[in-house]
Each structure stands twice: as structure tokens, then as C-alpha cells.
Amino acid sequence: MHLTKEDIKELEKRKRLNIINSITGIKPANLIGTVSEDNVSNLAIFSSIVHLGSNPALLGFIVRPTGEVPRNTYENILANGCYTINHVNESFIKNAHYTSAKFDKDISEFDRCGLTDEYLYDFKAPFVKESSVKIGMKYCESIPIERNGTILVIGEVEHLILPDETVNKKGYIDLEKAQVAGISGLNSYYSLEKITSFPYVRLEEVPEFKNN
């Protein structure tokens, strides 16, 4: 298959959406937890979490255009200044997926989708109890992306909670051992299997590769 920019524009809307959402490959599947000013917990699945830096520890994610469609996650973050990022485990993929429904603001996706909100270390936003990797985030800034109206939301890590046995002496996290899932497109989920690992690359240590 070969699709030009013009071909992509001519695709049926749903097919175009599925193809473009899938071309980046497997992405992290995460649930973002927030709480409203009325103390209603909110939970939504995202596949756009990205690493932005380690010192300070910054993560970003993309929010769709706010416009006429309510974005409860974003509104709650702006109101409270904090949120949580929780990895989706293989054991509750279905529950996590259905948090993407457009529930009313006064309905908690935790309750509706059979997940448990928990408040840890006096952090205001709710974590997902069932998740093996949980991150407490402090909101830093929003950067509008003019081309399509989306917003890059940037936050700093304040809490990182995960099983001791998933982190090795060098700090690498074994996502297979943590039993987290990946996502492709909007609704295809994958289990993660560690294949191998390599050392930090120094120029003088690059092997001599042969072309096939």
C-alpha cells in the first residue's frame, strides 16, 4: 500500500483516523486520574504520554481540541493543578478502554468502569489502585498546537509508585514484569515482552554491521 497526502485526505473519516492513529506503532496505554472541584473523580485513557526530560522529570500528553466537547480531564487539571498517570495492566484492559466513553461530568469513570480510586501521600488527584505503575503529576504548562487545535499538557513528576522487583540496580523498569499493556490506534491492545537490552552507545563501541 502507498498513500499520498492527497490519498489520506480522501479516505473515509473512520478509516483515516484508524490508519493515522496506528502508524506510530505500539504506544503506552495509560489512565489519567483527576478530581473535579465538586470532588467527583475522573478517569480517562490516553495513549499520548511522552517523556520530555529527566531533570526535572517532565512528561507530556496531548489533549484534543476543547471546543464544544467537554474535556473533563483537562478542566480538572487546570482547576486543581495535579493529576495521576497510571499504567494499564493486562488484567483490566477492558475496564480501562471503556473510560473513553463520554460520561457526564458528575459520573465517576472509576465507579462506572469497575476500577478503584485511591488517594496516596496526601496527593489530591486519585491513583488507580489496580495499576502496578502509578505517577503523581504537578501541572506545569500547556502549549497549544495551532495546526490542529490540540494542546500539549506538560507536568512534573512528584510521586512514582511501582513494585520494587520491577526496577533493576541501574534503574531500568521491566514493563513485562509489571504486566502493563500497550496500545495501537484507538482500540487494539498488546502485551509486552522484553526481547533484549543493549548498553548505552558510545561511538567507538558501535559494531561493524554487514548489509544483507
BELMO-V768677 format. One record per pair of residues at least 12 apart in sequence whose ideal C-beta (glycine too) atoms are under 10 Angstrom apart, sorted by sequence separation. I is the first residue (numbers start at 1). GAP is how many residues later the second one is. D is the distance in whole Angstrom. If there is no record, write none. Layout:
i->I gap->GAP d->D
i->I gap->GAP d->D
This chain:
i->8 gap->12 d->7
i->31 gap->12 d->5
i->32 gap->12 d->6
i->48 gap->12 d->8
i->49 gap->12 d->5
i->50 gap->12 d->8
i->61 gap->12 d->9
i->63 gap->12 d->10
i->101 gap->12 d->8
i->116 gap->12 d->7
i->117 gap->12 d->7
i->118 gap->12 d->9
i->124 gap->12 d->9
i->125 gap->12 d->8
i->141 gap->12 d->8
i->142 gap->12 d->7
i->165 gap->12 d->7
i->166 gap->12 d->5
i->179 gap->12 d->8
i->180 gap->12 d->6
i->3 gap->13 d->9
i->31 gap->13 d->7
i->32 gap->13 d->8
i->48 gap->13 d->5
i->49 gap->13 d->9
i->61 gap->13 d->10
i->96 gap->13 d->10
i->99 gap->13 d->8
i->100 gap->13 d->10
i->115 gap->13 d->6
i->116 gap->13 d->4
i->118 gap->13 d->10
i->123 gap->13 d->5
i->125 gap->13 d->10
i->140 gap->13 d->9
i->141 gap->13 d->5
i->160 gap->13 d->10
i->165 gap->13 d->9
i->166 gap->13 d->9
i->179 gap->13 d->8
i->30 gap->14 d->10
i->31 gap->14 d->6
i->32 gap->14 d->5
i->47 gap->14 d->9
i->48 gap->14 d->4
i->63 gap->14 d->9
i->95 gap->14 d->9
i->98 gap->14 d->8
i->99 gap->14 d->5
i->115 gap->14 d->7
i->116 gap->14 d->6
i->120 gap->14 d->8
i->123 gap->14 d->9
i->125 gap->14 d->10
i->139 gap->14 d->7
i->140 gap->14 d->5
i->141 gap->14 d->9
i->163 gap->14 d->8
i->166 gap->14 d->9
i->178 gap->14 d->9
i->30 gap->15 d->7
i->31 gap->15 d->8
i->46 gap->15 d->5
i->47 gap->15 d->9
i->48 gap->15 d->9
i->95 gap->15 d->10
i->98 gap->15 d->5
i->115 gap->15 d->6
i->116 gap->15 d->10
i->121 gap->15 d->7
i->123 gap->15 d->9
i->139 gap->15 d->8
i->140 gap->15 d->6
i->163 gap->15 d->7
i->176 gap->15 d->8
i->177 gap->15 d->10
i->3 gap->16 d->8
i->29 gap->16 d->7
i->30 gap->16 d->5
i->46 gap->16 d->8
i->48 gap->16 d->10
i->97 gap->16 d->9
i->98 gap->16 d->9
i->99 gap->16 d->8
i->110 gap->16 d->7
i->114 gap->16 d->9
i->115 gap->16 d->9
i->118 gap->16 d->9
i->120 gap->16 d->8
i->137 gap->16 d->9
i->139 gap->16 d->5
i->140 gap->16 d->6
i->162 gap->16 d->7
i->163 gap->16 d->10
i->176 gap->16 d->5
i->3 gap->17 d->10
i->29 gap->17 d->8
i->30 gap->17 d->7
i->32 gap->17 d->8
i->46 gap->17 d->9
i->95 gap->17 d->10
i->96 gap->17 d->7
i->98 gap->17 d->10
i->137 gap->17 d->9
i->138 gap->17 d->6
i->139 gap->17 d->8
i->175 gap->17 d->5
i->176 gap->17 d->6
i->177 gap->17 d->8
i->1 gap->18 d->9
i->28 gap->18 d->9
i->29 gap->18 d->6
i->30 gap->18 d->9
i->95 gap->18 d->5
i->108 gap->18 d->9
i->110 gap->18 d->8
i->137 gap->18 d->4
i->138 gap->18 d->5
i->162 gap->18 d->10
i->174 gap->18 d->9
i->175 gap->18 d->9
i->176 gap->18 d->5
i->27 gap->19 d->9
i->28 gap->19 d->7
i->30 gap->19 d->5
i->44 gap->19 d->10
i->94 gap->19 d->9
i->95 gap->19 d->5
i->96 gap->19 d->8
i->110 gap->19 d->9
i->136 gap->19 d->9
i->137 gap->19 d->7
i->138 gap->19 d->8
i->175 gap->19 d->7
i->176 gap->19 d->10
i->3 gap->20 d->10
i->27 gap->20 d->4
i->28 gap->20 d->9
i->29 gap->20 d->9
i->94 gap->20 d->9
i->95 gap->20 d->5
i->135 gap->20 d->9
i->136 gap->20 d->10
i->137 gap->20 d->6
i->138 gap->20 d->5
i->174 gap->20 d->6
i->26 gap->21 d->9
i->27 gap->21 d->7
i->28 gap->21 d->5
i->92 gap->21 d->9
i->136 gap->21 d->7
i->137 gap->21 d->7
i->138 gap->21 d->10
i->27 gap->22 d->8
i->28 gap->22 d->9
i->61 gap->22 d->9
i->92 gap->22 d->8
i->135 gap->22 d->6
i->136 gap->22 d->5
i->137 gap->22 d->8
i->172 gap->22 d->10
i->24 gap->23 d->9
i->27 gap->23 d->9
i->28 gap->23 d->10
i->92 gap->23 d->7
i->135 gap->23 d->8
i->136 gap->23 d->3
i->174 gap->23 d->10
i->24 gap->24 d->10
i->61 gap->24 d->8
i->135 gap->24 d->7
i->136 gap->24 d->8
i->134 gap->25 d->8
i->135 gap->25 d->6
i->136 gap->25 d->8
i->172 gap->25 d->7
i->21 gap->26 d->8
i->59 gap->26 d->7
i->134 gap->26 d->8
i->135 gap->26 d->8
i->44 gap->27 d->9
i->46 gap->27 d->8
i->133 gap->27 d->8
i->134 gap->27 d->4
i->135 gap->27 d->9
i->170 gap->27 d->10
i->44 gap->28 d->7
i->133 gap->28 d->7
i->134 gap->28 d->7
i->30 gap->29 d->10
i->32 gap->29 d->7
i->43 gap->29 d->10
i->44 gap->29 d->5
i->76 gap->29 d->9
i->86 gap->29 d->9
i->99 gap->29 d->10
i->132 gap->29 d->9
i->133 gap->29 d->5
i->168 gap->29 d->10
i->42 gap->30 d->5
i->43 gap->30 d->8
i->44 gap->30 d->10
i->72 gap->30 d->9
i->75 gap->30 d->8
i->131 gap->30 d->9
i->132 gap->30 d->6
i->133 gap->30 d->8
i->170 gap->30 d->10
i->30 gap->31 d->8
i->32 gap->31 d->10
i->42 gap->31 d->6
i->72 gap->31 d->8
i->131 gap->31 d->9
i->132 gap->31 d->6
i->40 gap->32 d->9
i->44 gap->32 d->10
i->70 gap->32 d->8
i->72 gap->32 d->9
i->96 gap->32 d->8
i->127 gap->32 d->9
i->28 gap->33 d->10
i->42 gap->33 d->9
i->69 gap->33 d->8
i->70 gap->33 d->10
i->72 gap->33 d->5
i->84 gap->33 d->9
i->95 gap->33 d->9
i->125 gap->33 d->10
i->133 gap->33 d->8
i->42 gap->34 d->6
i->70 gap->34 d->9
i->84 gap->34 d->10
i->96 gap->34 d->9
i->125 gap->34 d->10
i->127 gap->34 d->7
i->132 gap->34 d->7
i->41 gap->35 d->9
i->42 gap->35 d->10
i->70 gap->35 d->7
i->72 gap->35 d->10
i->84 gap->35 d->10
i->95 gap->35 d->8
i->96 gap->35 d->9
i->123 gap->35 d->7
i->36 gap->36 d->7
i->40 gap->36 d->9
i->49 gap->36 d->6
i->73 gap->36 d->10
i->84 gap->36 d->9
i->92 gap->36 d->8
i->123 gap->36 d->6
i->72 gap->37 d->9
i->121 gap->37 d->9
i->34 gap->38 d->7
i->37 gap->38 d->9
i->49 gap->38 d->9
i->92 gap->38 d->5
i->121 gap->38 d->6
i->123 gap->38 d->10
i->34 gap->39 d->5
i->36 gap->39 d->8
i->37 gap->39 d->8
i->46 gap->39 d->8
i->84 gap->39 d->7
i->89 gap->39 d->9
i->91 gap->39 d->7
i->92 gap->39 d->8
i->120 gap->39 d->7
i->33 gap->40 d->9
i->34 gap->40 d->9
i->36 gap->40 d->5
i->83 gap->40 d->10
i->84 gap->40 d->10
i->85 gap->40 d->10
i->86 gap->40 d->9
i->88 gap->40 d->9
i->91 gap->40 d->10
i->121 gap->40 d->8
i->133 gap->40 d->7
i->32 gap->41 d->5
i->34 gap->41 d->8
i->35 gap->41 d->6
i->42 gap->41 d->9
i->43 gap->41 d->9
i->45 gap->41 d->10
i->47 gap->41 d->10
i->82 gap->41 d->7
i->83 gap->41 d->9
i->84 gap->41 d->5
i->86 gap->41 d->6
i->87 gap->41 d->9
i->89 gap->41 d->7
i->91 gap->41 d->9
i->120 gap->41 d->7
i->32 gap->42 d->10
i->34 gap->42 d->4
i->37 gap->42 d->5
i->46 gap->42 d->10
i->82 gap->42 d->5
i->83 gap->42 d->5
i->84 gap->42 d->6
i->85 gap->42 d->9
i->86 gap->42 d->4
i->88 gap->42 d->9
i->89 gap->42 d->6
i->90 gap->42 d->10
i->133 gap->42 d->8
i->33 gap->43 d->9
i->34 gap->43 d->6
i->36 gap->43 d->7
i->37 gap->43 d->7
i->43 gap->43 d->8
i->45 gap->43 d->7
i->81 gap->43 d->8
i->82 gap->43 d->5
i->83 gap->43 d->9
i->84 gap->43 d->5
i->85 gap->43 d->10
i->86 gap->43 d->9
i->88 gap->43 d->7
i->89 gap->43 d->6
i->132 gap->43 d->9
i->32 gap->44 d->9
i->34 gap->44 d->10
i->35 gap->44 d->9
i->36 gap->44 d->8
i->80 gap->44 d->6
i->81 gap->44 d->9
i->84 gap->44 d->7
i->86 gap->44 d->8
i->87 gap->44 d->5
i->88 gap->44 d->10
i->89 gap->44 d->9
i->32 gap->45 d->8
i->34 gap->45 d->9
i->35 gap->45 d->6
i->80 gap->45 d->7
i->86 gap->45 d->4
i->87 gap->45 d->6
i->88 gap->45 d->10
i->132 gap->45 d->9
i->133 gap->45 d->6
i->34 gap->46 d->7
i->85 gap->46 d->9
i->86 gap->46 d->9
i->87 gap->46 d->4
i->132 gap->46 d->5
i->133 gap->46 d->10
i->35 gap->47 d->9
i->84 gap->47 d->9
i->86 gap->47 d->7
i->87 gap->47 d->8
i->131 gap->47 d->9
i->132 gap->47 d->6
i->133 gap->47 d->6
i->34 gap->48 d->8
i->35 gap->48 d->9
i->45 gap->48 d->10
i->77 gap->48 d->8
i->85 gap->48 d->9
i->86 gap->48 d->5
i->87 gap->48 d->8
i->132 gap->48 d->7
i->33 gap->49 d->10
i->34 gap->49 d->5
i->35 gap->49 d->10
i->76 gap->49 d->8
i->85 gap->49 d->8
i->86 gap->49 d->7
i->131 gap->49 d->8
i->33 gap->50 d->6
i->34 gap->50 d->8
i->45 gap->50 d->10
i->84 gap->50 d->6
i->85 gap->50 d->4
i->86 gap->50 d->10
i->32 gap->51 d->6
i->33 gap->51 d->4
i->45 gap->51 d->5
i->84 gap->51 d->6
i->85 gap->51 d->8
i->32 gap->52 d->7
i->33 gap->52 d->8
i->43 gap->52 d->10
i->44 gap->52 d->10
i->45 gap->52 d->6
i->83 gap->52 d->9
i->84 gap->52 d->6
i->85 gap->52 d->6
i->31 gap->53 d->8
i->32 gap->53 d->6
i->33 gap->53 d->6
i->43 gap->53 d->8
i->45 gap->53 d->9
i->46 gap->53 d->10
i->83 gap->53 d->8
i->84 gap->53 d->7
i->30 gap->54 d->9
i->31 gap->54 d->8
i->32 gap->54 d->8
i->45 gap->54 d->5
i->46 gap->54 d->9
i->82 gap->54 d->7
i->83 gap->54 d->5
i->30 gap->55 d->5
i->31 gap->55 d->5
i->44 gap->55 d->5
i->45 gap->55 d->5
i->82 gap->55 d->6
i->83 gap->55 d->9
i->30 gap->56 d->6
i->31 gap->56 d->8
i->43 gap->56 d->5
i->44 gap->56 d->7
i->81 gap->56 d->10
i->82 gap->56 d->6
i->83 gap->56 d->7
i->28 gap->57 d->9
i->29 gap->57 d->10
i->30 gap->57 d->6
i->31 gap->57 d->6
i->42 gap->57 d->9
i->44 gap->57 d->10
i->81 gap->57 d->7
i->82 gap->57 d->6
i->29 gap->58 d->7
i->30 gap->58 d->6
i->81 gap->58 d->5
i->28 gap->59 d->7
i->29 gap->59 d->4
i->44 gap->59 d->9
i->80 gap->59 d->8
i->81 gap->59 d->9
i->28 gap->60 d->8
i->29 gap->60 d->9
i->43 gap->60 d->9
i->77 gap->60 d->9
i->79 gap->60 d->10
i->29 gap->61 d->10
i->31 gap->61 d->9
i->42 gap->61 d->9
i->77 gap->61 d->10
i->78 gap->61 d->7
i->77 gap->62 d->5
i->42 gap->63 d->8
i->76 gap->63 d->10
i->29 gap->64 d->8
i->31 gap->64 d->9
i->40 gap->64 d->10
i->45 gap->64 d->9
i->78 gap->64 d->8
i->31 gap->65 d->6
i->40 gap->65 d->7
i->42 gap->65 d->9
i->43 gap->65 d->7
i->44 gap->65 d->7
i->74 gap->65 d->10
i->77 gap->65 d->9
i->30 gap->66 d->9
i->33 gap->66 d->10
i->40 gap->66 d->6
i->42 gap->66 d->7
i->43 gap->66 d->4
i->29 gap->67 d->7
i->32 gap->67 d->9
i->38 gap->67 d->8
i->40 gap->67 d->8
i->41 gap->67 d->5
i->42 gap->67 d->6
i->43 gap->67 d->5
i->29 gap->68 d->9
i->31 gap->68 d->7
i->38 gap->68 d->7
i->40 gap->68 d->6
i->41 gap->68 d->8
i->42 gap->68 d->8
i->43 gap->68 d->9
i->45 gap->68 d->10
i->74 gap->68 d->8
i->36 gap->69 d->7
i->39 gap->69 d->10
i->40 gap->69 d->10
i->41 gap->69 d->5
i->43 gap->69 d->9
i->36 gap->70 d->8
i->40 gap->70 d->10
i->41 gap->70 d->8
i->43 gap->70 d->7
i->83 gap->70 d->9
i->85 gap->70 d->8
i->40 gap->71 d->10
i->84 gap->71 d->10
i->36 gap->72 d->9
i->43 gap->72 d->7
i->83 gap->72 d->7
i->85 gap->72 d->9
i->35 gap->73 d->9
i->82 gap->73 d->8
i->41 gap->74 d->10
i->43 gap->74 d->7
i->81 gap->74 d->9
i->84 gap->74 d->10
i->42 gap->75 d->9
i->78 gap->75 d->9
i->84 gap->75 d->8
i->85 gap->75 d->10
i->86 gap->75 d->9
i->87 gap->75 d->9
i->33 gap->76 d->9
i->41 gap->76 d->5
i->59 gap->76 d->7
i->61 gap->76 d->9
i->77 gap->76 d->7
i->82 gap->76 d->8
i->33 gap->77 d->8
i->41 gap->77 d->10
i->74 gap->77 d->7
i->82 gap->77 d->10
i->84 gap->77 d->9
i->31 gap->78 d->9
i->41 gap->78 d->9
i->57 gap->78 d->9
i->59 gap->78 d->7
i->77 gap->78 d->8
i->31 gap->79 d->9
i->58 gap->79 d->9
i->63 gap->79 d->8
i->65 gap->79 d->10
i->74 gap->79 d->7
i->57 gap->80 d->10
i->60 gap->80 d->9
i->65 gap->80 d->10
i->71 gap->80 d->9
i->73 gap->80 d->9
i->59 gap->81 d->10
i->60 gap->81 d->10
i->31 gap->82 d->9
i->33 gap->82 d->9
i->35 gap->82 d->8
i->56 gap->82 d->10
i->58 gap->82 d->7
i->60 gap->82 d->10
i->63 gap->82 d->10
i->67 gap->82 d->7
i->42 gap->83 d->9
i->43 gap->83 d->8
i->58 gap->83 d->10
i->60 gap->83 d->8
i->62 gap->83 d->8
i->65 gap->83 d->7
i->66 gap->83 d->8
i->31 gap->84 d->8
i->33 gap->84 d->7
i->35 gap->84 d->9
i->41 gap->84 d->9
i->42 gap->84 d->8
i->56 gap->84 d->9
i->64 gap->84 d->9
i->65 gap->84 d->4
i->66 gap->84 d->10
i->33 gap->85 d->9
i->39 gap->85 d->10
i->41 gap->85 d->5
i->43 gap->85 d->7
i->64 gap->85 d->8
i->65 gap->85 d->6
i->66 gap->85 d->7
i->96 gap->85 d->8
i->33 gap->86 d->10
i->49 gap->86 d->9
i->62 gap->86 d->10
i->63 gap->86 d->10
i->64 gap->86 d->6
i->65 gap->86 d->8
i->87 gap->86 d->10
i->97 gap->86 d->9
i->100 gap->86 d->8
i->63 gap->87 d->6
i->64 gap->87 d->8
i->96 gap->87 d->9
i->100 gap->87 d->9
i->52 gap->88 d->10
i->62 gap->88 d->5
i->63 gap->88 d->5
i->87 gap->88 d->8
i->90 gap->88 d->10
i->91 gap->88 d->7
i->93 gap->88 d->5
i->35 gap->89 d->7
i->62 gap->89 d->7
i->63 gap->89 d->8
i->89 gap->89 d->8
i->90 gap->89 d->5
i->92 gap->89 d->9
i->97 gap->89 d->9
i->34 gap->90 d->9
i->35 gap->90 d->6
i->61 gap->90 d->9
i->62 gap->90 d->6
i->63 gap->90 d->6
i->89 gap->90 d->5
i->90 gap->90 d->7
i->91 gap->90 d->9
i->93 gap->90 d->9
i->97 gap->90 d->7
i->34 gap->91 d->6
i->35 gap->91 d->6
i->61 gap->91 d->8
i->62 gap->91 d->7
i->87 gap->91 d->7
i->88 gap->91 d->10
i->89 gap->91 d->6
i->90 gap->91 d->5
i->33 gap->92 d->6
i->34 gap->92 d->8
i->60 gap->92 d->5
i->61 gap->92 d->6
i->87 gap->92 d->9
i->88 gap->92 d->6
i->89 gap->92 d->7
i->97 gap->92 d->7
i->32 gap->93 d->9
i->33 gap->93 d->4
i->60 gap->93 d->6
i->61 gap->93 d->9
i->87 gap->93 d->4
i->88 gap->93 d->5
i->96 gap->93 d->9
i->33 gap->94 d->6
i->59 gap->94 d->9
i->60 gap->94 d->5
i->61 gap->94 d->8
i->86 gap->94 d->10
i->87 gap->94 d->8
i->88 gap->94 d->9
i->33 gap->95 d->6
i->59 gap->95 d->8
i->60 gap->95 d->7
i->87 gap->95 d->10
i->88 gap->95 d->8
i->94 gap->95 d->9
i->31 gap->96 d->9
i->32 gap->96 d->10
i->58 gap->96 d->6
i->59 gap->96 d->6
i->93 gap->96 d->5
i->31 gap->97 d->5
i->58 gap->97 d->7
i->59 gap->97 d->8
i->93 gap->97 d->10
i->30 gap->98 d->10
i->33 gap->98 d->9
i->57 gap->98 d->9
i->58 gap->98 d->6
i->59 gap->98 d->7
i->93 gap->98 d->9
i->31 gap->99 d->9
i->57 gap->99 d->6
i->58 gap->99 d->8
i->90 gap->99 d->8
i->31 gap->100 d->7
i->52 gap->100 d->9
i->56 gap->100 d->5
i->57 gap->100 d->4
i->90 gap->100 d->9
i->30 gap->101 d->9
i->33 gap->101 d->9
i->53 gap->101 d->9
i->56 gap->101 d->8
i->57 gap->101 d->9
i->88 gap->101 d->8
i->90 gap->101 d->6
i->48 gap->102 d->9
i->50 gap->102 d->9
i->52 gap->102 d->6
i->90 gap->102 d->9
i->30 gap->103 d->9
i->31 gap->103 d->10
i->32 gap->103 d->10
i->33 gap->103 d->9
i->34 gap->103 d->10
i->52 gap->103 d->9
i->53 gap->103 d->9
i->54 gap->103 d->9
i->57 gap->103 d->8
i->33 gap->104 d->10
i->48 gap->104 d->9
i->50 gap->104 d->10
i->52 gap->104 d->10
i->28 gap->105 d->10
i->30 gap->105 d->9
i->32 gap->105 d->9
i->34 gap->105 d->10
i->48 gap->105 d->9
i->46 gap->107 d->10
i->32 gap->121 d->9
i->32 gap->123 d->10
i->47 gap->135 d->9
i->47 gap->136 d->5
i->46 gap->137 d->9
i->47 gap->137 d->8
i->45 gap->138 d->8
i->47 gap->138 d->8
i->47 gap->139 d->8
i->45 gap->141 d->9
i->28 gap->147 d->9
i->30 gap->150 d->9
i->29 gap->151 d->7
i->30 gap->151 d->10
i->28 gap->152 d->8
i->29 gap->152 d->5
i->28 gap->153 d->9
i->29 gap->153 d->6
i->30 gap->153 d->9
i->28 gap->154 d->7
i->29 gap->154 d->4
i->26 gap->155 d->9
i->27 gap->155 d->6
i->28 gap->155 d->7
i->29 gap->155 d->10
i->26 gap->156 d->4
i->27 gap->156 d->6
i->25 gap->157 d->9
i->26 gap->157 d->7
i->27 gap->157 d->7
i->26 gap->158 d->5
i->27 gap->158 d->9
i->25 gap->159 d->7
i->26 gap->159 d->10
i->24 gap->160 d->8
i->29 gap->160 d->7
i->22 gap->161 d->10
i->23 gap->161 d->9
i->24 gap->161 d->9
i->29 gap->161 d->9
i->21 gap->162 d->9
i->22 gap->162 d->5
i->23 gap->162 d->9
i->26 gap->162 d->9
i->21 gap->163 d->8
i->22 gap->163 d->4
i->26 gap->163 d->9
i->27 gap->163 d->10
i->29 gap->163 d->10
i->21 gap->164 d->4
i->22 gap->164 d->9
i->26 gap->164 d->5
i->28 gap->164 d->10
i->20 gap->165 d->9
i->21 gap->165 d->6
i->25 gap->165 d->10
i->18 gap->166 d->10
i->19 gap->166 d->8
i->21 gap->166 d->9
i->22 gap->166 d->8
i->26 gap->166 d->8
i->18 gap->167 d->5
i->21 gap->167 d->10
i->17 gap->168 d->8
i->18 gap->168 d->7
i->17 gap->169 d->7
i->18 gap->169 d->9
i->18 gap->170 d->9
i->14 gap->172 d->10
